Amino acid sequence: MSIEERWKITEELMRFTWEALLEMPFEERERRLQLAREEHELSSRAMAEALSKLPR
């Protein structure tokens, strides 16, 4: 599978996901987006902590 084919699949999945998200009631959409934001923040903190422990 080429890089272009993989990217096309990725774009299709992103489009499908956003369409599904936009069909949800506002409260559910916001709840899910907030969970995603929290997970992203935790991931960023973990990465920053790991990087801070590397020798300089």
BELRATA-V187150 format. One record per residue. N is the residue number from 0. OMEGA is omega as a letter, one per 20 degrees, with the letter a starting at -180 (NA if undefined). BURIAL is + if it has 24 or more other ideal C-beta (glycine too) atoms within 12 Angstrom, else -. Layout:
BEGIN
n=N omega=OMEGA burial=BURIAL
n=N omega=OMEGA burial=BURIAL
END
This chain:
BEGIN
n=0 omega=a burial=-
n=1 omega=r burial=-
n=2 omega=r burial=-
n=3 omega=r burial=-
n=4 omega=r burial=-
n=5 omega=a burial=-
n=6 omega=r burial=-
n=7 omega=r burial=-
n=8 omega=r burial=-
n=9 omega=r burial=-
n=10 omega=r burial=-
n=11 omega=r burial=-
n=12 omega=r burial=-
n=13 omega=r burial=-
n=14 omega=r burial=-
n=15 omega=a burial=-
n=16 omega=r burial=-
n=17 omega=r burial=-
n=18 omega=r burial=-
n=19 omega=r burial=-
n=20 omega=a burial=-
n=21 omega=r burial=-
n=22 omega=a burial=-
n=23 omega=r burial=-
n=24 omega=a burial=-
n=25 omega=a burial=-
n=26 omega=r burial=-
n=27 omega=r burial=-
n=28 omega=a burial=-
n=29 omega=r burial=-
n=30 omega=a burial=-
n=31 omega=r burial=-
n=32 omega=r burial=-
n=33 omega=r burial=-
n=34 omega=r burial=-
n=35 omega=r burial=-
n=36 omega=a burial=-
n=37 omega=r burial=-
n=38 omega=r burial=-
n=39 omega=r burial=-
n=40 omega=r burial=-
n=41 omega=r burial=-
n=42 omega=r burial=-
n=43 omega=r burial=-
n=44 omega=r burial=-
n=45 omega=r burial=-
n=46 omega=r burial=-
n=47 omega=r burial=-
n=48 omega=r burial=-
n=49 omega=r burial=-
n=50 omega=a burial=-
n=51 omega=a burial=-
n=52 omega=r burial=-
n=53 omega=r burial=-
n=54 omega=a burial=-
n=55 omega=NA burial=-
END
